[in-house]
Amino acid sequence: MKIGVPKETASGERRVALVPEVVRKLSAEHELLVERGAGAAALIPDELYAQAGAKLVAAGEPFTAELVVKVAPPSDEEIERLRADSVLIGFLAPLTNGAGIAAIARTGATSFALESIPRISRAQSMDALSSQANIAGYRSALIAAQELGRFFPMLMTAAGTVKPATVLVLGVGVAGLQAIATARRLGAVVQGFDVRAAVKEQVESLGAKFLEFDLGGDLEGAGGYAKELTAEQQQRQQELMVEAIGKVDVVITTALVPGRRAPILVTEEAVHAMKPGSVIVDLAGEQGGNCALSKPGETVIEQGVKILAPLNVPSTLAEHASSLYARNIEALLKLMLKEGQLALDFDDEVIAGACITRGGEIVNEAARAAAAAPSRQ
């Protein structure tokens, strides 16, 4: 069977779906069509793919393969290259990319979104959201340390002692935990906040303090994500947050609700409570941001406070991000490929859960609702 790996065309996307290590394993049974230059932005030269057994091809040719693996959602031009017998795997943004999902469905192609893989134990090795969030959390702490303009660790010198920076991480999922761990390694005094009480132990295990507000019970939802707060709970949380934010040097925000705008955790009032020189790194920028003053992809300075909302943070560490992503793809393909051929078992909850389009229809209920939403406006 042929597996196609196109070069990513989305703006700022430096990752590649498969790396030579994984290509070498797959090439024993399959023909790998890798577009020339596909790995260049991730510092992976074409020669390594060739040595791993891939066939280097021109732009567009990877879409002639039965199975196409990508990172970013396909562009309109890429969607036009899909056929009814094509199988597409990648980040497809099924809850926010309604028009794109509908276009994929019209081609008749079968598509699988890595965002929709069920969060169950046996699917952990396929969880690309987590592998990439880990990178984003790590990078967010480094961005904060670089932008702060003060030391992160405590320093004891002949000229006196410099106090350590104080960091507050809002949203303690995979990205948040990695941000906490990295900020701690850099020597900062760290707090973590999440509406899910279950993460307190994880925060404390990293040597950080868990910031607790009483918002009315445990607010953990399906799949380990936080539930969306009521309007009253959001207002109460924001009020309590102002004082806590005003005491720290750095705030890193990671809170997301799948398919919805990111919740506002850092209000304008909270930003004004921070001292000049403080930094906010908003990892939720692609879903509107957790800070009321964030501008996705930009840096804003408000009363001396620097607010950064970087986009596609994992892509800034493209080499390792691609390696982890490729291993997620490899794990998923082990479920899909049998004796060198596609064998899609839609009775398997992982296969069924990740499938977005099939036979000309959008088969994922949430994605179908997202695709229909524009027509109701």
PyMOL commands that set and color helices and strands:
alter all, ss='L'
color gray80, all
select helices_A, chain A and resi 20-26+40-42+46-51+61-64+76-80+98-107+114-116+121-126+128-148+174-185+197-205+222-224+231-245+268-273+285-287+313-336+349-354+365-376
alter helices_A, ss='H'
color red, helices_A
select strands_A, chain A and resi 2-5+31-35+55-57+67-69+87-90+110-113+155-157+160-162+166-170+189-193+209-211+250-253+279-282+299-302+305-308+337-338+341-342+355-358+361-362
alter strands_A, ss='S'
color yellow, strands_A
deselect
rebuild
show_as cartoon
